[in-house]
């Protein structure tokens, strides 16, 4: 969940990762991206158990590539792009799939997608001022984790009886908590970009 990005400098210039492609974390992130269409097909064809397994594998691999990147100093610019891209795609596919199956309301999809569109709109401004992607904020990582926990639970919410009821309750709790952290992190990013622009103009 964005675990490869250094947080040493909020401007993104100090401690920048080098230009490396063939690292273990990048290979893991690439394989996780390849599983996105598989996961989407499983969700849309109501193969929830198999989709749940893929989602768990993706989540574990996300954690593993972050540990490897930090432990063996294998951070890279490509990793900065692949890791969050995979997270966003899994979140988007899950949201659309669950909303299409009426497990989630479409307004929740719009709230989460709007946040990512807001951050995407900041990238050209950062590049214009000579900066790459901003360091991943702890709140953003926590929000992504919460959402990734929410989705398997919401997939299980369709089960009858106590299991489905508990999954629906805890799934929605994680989803709302994740959305709140997601947007809090977005406001932090906006403030950082504003500070960068002010500093460069000064």
Buried (B, 14 or more C-beta within 10 A) or exposed (E): BBBBBBBEEBBBEEEBBEEBEEBEBBBBBBBBBEBBEEBBBBBBEEEBEBBBBBBEBBBEBBEBBBEBBBEEEBBBBBBBBBBBBBBBBBBBBBBBBBBEBEBBEEEBBEBBBEBBEBBEEBBEEBEEBEBBBBBBBEBBBBBBBBBBBBBBBBBBBBBEEEEEEBBBEBBBBBBEBBBBBBBBBBEBBBEBBEEBBEEEEE
